[in-house]
Amino acid sequence: MSLQSLPKTSSFTKRLTPDPRVPTVAVAKDPNTSPEVFHIARRLTDGAFTYCKPTPRKEYHFITASPAALDTLGLDQSEASSKEFQQIVSGEKVITDPFPYAQAYAGYQFGQFAGQLGDGRVVNLFEVQSAKDGERYELQLKGAGTTPFSRFADGKALFSSSLREFVISESLNAIGIPSTRALAISVLPRTYAMRARHEKCAVVCRMAPSWVRIGTFDLYKWRGDRKGLIELSDYVIDEVFKNKLLTDQQVWKEVEKQVTSKNIVLTRYDKMYLEIVARNAKTTALWHVYGFLNGVLNTDNTSVLGLSLDFGPFAFMEYFSPDYTSNHEDSSKRYSFANTPSAIWYNLVKLGEDVAELIGADQELLDAPDFNAGIKEEWMEQMMKRANVIIDIGASVYEKLFMDDYLNIMCKRIGISPRSSDHSEVLAPMFEMLQATKIDYNGFFKTLQSVPLTGEVDYDSVAELFVPDDFQEDLVNDYTKENILKELKSFLAVFKNRVDQEGLSDGERLARASSVNPLFVPKNWMLNEVIEYTVENDLHPDYIDKMIKMATNPYDSTKWGDELPEVQKRWCSDVRFGLKMEMRSCAS
Ligand SMILES: Nc1ncnc2c1ncn2[C@@H]1O[C@H](COP(=O)(O)OP(=O)(O)OP(=O)(O)O)[C@@H](O)[C@H]1O
């Protein structure tokens, strides 16, 4: 099975209205249509996308593909060596049937409405149906040149940021955190962009079942385009959610209870809104469990599928620090670790406002023959009231799902079965200890799952297991080995008590915890190492390939291969303390 044999017209372009400047594929292909129309910045007066092509570059250099992403599409691993594959995923070969396009969207950035944004450096290629599981993926190239949505920018993506996105997309997905995926990365050896300095550019071929964001809804609301809003919502319900509510049944039982008490019968638009809320609540809980920060949680980076999306200044926390923001430009700490759940809820409220005219209507009103013509004055009050009730139900769904998933998965990470009292009795002291000791966040769980706690425990020696022999004291910060061991021992006593209450053996704890504790997560310092090595070694992919193997098999080190053992050891050393946490700029 080759990638070349898979292209299908995207359901997005089939169902949604195109830019009136390029209304059909025939116009896009017409030799009399100036190629400039694919790149000239403009505001779309109507429609959700515009046909457009990647910008041709002087040279393309395919680096590597993700074996896991190839597998997801049901492609053979050998496909990555085929010339056609390499040319398609880099943008060198452009298939025009179906014709590529760029999506329009808007967005609230740092709480301010930013107007029309859109795929300013992304060109969508086509849709493919996985030969493995039948799931549809829309393939797109990030860094593919200017589009009508580039505004004042250059349509380029740096190699360094592209590599970060390539690795983290695949890492999150493998850990079990919903994410957009990355199929391949290619360098553009003779294309440079100016950011903090002159840097080489690259293209990442990304894939996702849908790239619709809350920002897509923001665009229609801003335009006051009611017809478009209905068209987009119907598309999301029919094609993205395929008329199924995919989040667990538990949610819908909870929602049922609430709507019955409020005398509301849910419409398809209410369910769409609540499904988007539920999915984002679950993903946010996972980010919190694994210490992941996106860094720029604007509405244009919030997927309707709850996928982690757009990887700029992201980070896995080195150590637990709720105040930490990975975004250098986030001076108000709006997108700090602690503020992540409220940032996503803010975006979901914006979505509720965007679709207020739909969730404000009950079924009778939706069915009224004059509903599509516009909202009548006499409907207003009732509709506003209903929309607010649905958003309120969304708030309780969001809170419940976030809290439930957070407790369940966090307890699993430490090998116990969840009880609501664990929040205050086990997790609170654990996080206090993690914050005070600055122990490596992911590494702590890996060590904890294996320490002996059955029967009589020698706390001194167990605590030592968390501290490396070459531990360096930092007296300036009152950061001594003695302090750390004291904090660890006091938590371990609390934890041992809880483990004994449940009568858990070491083996039972390990079996439960090891299924959710990744043995490897790519931290910023490791990604920096891969970028540096690759640039200094003529784009040799061995560091990237090693990291991708580790990142896509986070629970199974037998699949990491024998290559670069020293590098692997360094990236897995899990008993580091107080590593400086990087803050990165959004410019990428
Ligand atoms: N170098 C660039 N050239 C053109 N447009 C850009 C560039 N960088 C960012 N943009 C646009 O600015 C807006 C916000 O950028 P942001 O970094 O959130 O998105 P992105 O990383 O380009 O894309 P995505 O969200 O799809 O990952 C988007 O409309 C994006 O397309």
The ligand as an SDF file (V2000), in Angstrom:
LIG
                    3D

 31 33  0  0  0  0  0  0  0  0999 V2000
    5.8410   31.9990    9.7640 N   0  0  0  0  0  0  0  0  0  0  0  0
    4.5290   32.1340    9.5810 C   0  0  0  0  0  0  0  0  0  0  0  0
    4.0450   32.4300    8.3700 N   0  0  0  0  0  0  0  0  0  0  0  0
    2.7250   32.6060    8.1480 C   0  0  0  0  0  0  0  0  0  0  0  0
    1.7980   32.5130    9.1120 N   0  0  0  0  0  0  0  0  0  0  0  0
    2.2280   32.2100   10.3420 C   0  0  0  0  0  0  0  0  0  0  0  0
    3.6060   32.0060   10.6470 C   0  0  0  0  0  0  0  0  0  0  0  0
    3.7210   31.7310   11.9630 N   0  0  0  0  0  0  0  0  0  0  0  0
    2.4720   31.7340   12.4630 C   0  0  0  0  0  0  0  0  0  0  0  0
    1.5700   32.0320   11.4970 N   0  0  0  0  0  0  0  0  0  0  0  0
    0.1240   32.1670   11.6340 C   0  0  0  0  0  0  0  0  0  0  0  0
   -0.1590   32.8840   12.8310 O   0  0  0  0  0  0  0  0  0  0  0  0
   -1.2720   32.2890   13.5000 C   0  0  0  0  0  0  0  0  0  0  0  0
   -0.8910   31.8280   14.8860 C   0  0  0  0  0  0  0  0  0  0  0  0
    0.2660   31.0180   14.7850 O   0  0  0  0  0  0  0  0  0  0  0  0
    0.4840   29.6560   15.5690 P   0  0  0  0  0  0  0  0  0  0  0  0
    1.9260   29.5870   15.8580 O   0  0  0  0  0  0  0  0  0  0  0  0
   -0.5150   29.5150   16.6560 O   0  0  0  0  0  0  0  0  0  0  0  0
    0.0810   28.5720   14.4430 O   0  0  0  0  0  0  0  0  0  0  0  0
    1.0250   27.6090   13.6470 P   0  0  0  0  0  0  0  0  0  0  0  0
    2.0260   27.0220   14.5540 O   0  0  0  0  0  0  0  0  0  0  0  0
    1.5640   28.2940   12.4550 O   0  0  0  0  0  0  0  0  0  0  0  0
   -0.0090   26.5370   13.0930 O   0  0  0  0  0  0  0  0  0  0  0  0
   -0.8180   25.3780   13.8470 P   0  0  0  0  0  0  0  0  0  0  0  0
   -1.6850   26.0230   14.8820 O   0  0  0  0  0  0  0  0  0  0  0  0
   -1.6170   24.8150   12.7160 O   0  0  0  0  0  0  0  0  0  0  0  0
    0.1740   24.4180   14.4090 O   0  0  0  0  0  0  0  0  0  0  0  0
   -1.7590   31.1740   12.5950 C   0  0  0  0  0  0  0  0  0  0  0  0
   -2.7350   31.7150   11.7490 O   0  0  0  0  0  0  0  0  0  0  0  0
   -0.5280   30.8250   11.8180 C   0  0  0  0  0  0  0  0  0  0  0  0
   -0.8110   30.2230   10.5750 O   0  0  0  0  0  0  0  0  0  0  0  0
  1  2  1  0
  2  3  1  0
  2  7  2  0
  3  4  2  0
  4  5  1  0
  5  6  2  0
  6  7  1  0
  6 10  1  0
  7  8  1  0
  8  9  2  0
  9 10  1  0
 10 11  1  0
 11 12  1  0
 11 30  1  0
 12 13  1  0
 13 14  1  0
 13 28  1  0
 14 15  1  0
 15 16  1  0
 16 17  2  0
 16 18  1  0
 16 19  1  0
 19 20  1  0
 20 21  2  0
 20 22  1  0
 20 23  1  0
 23 24  1  0
 24 25  2  0
 24 26  1  0
 24 27  1  0
 28 29  1  0
 28 30  1  0
 30 31  1  0
M  END
$$$$
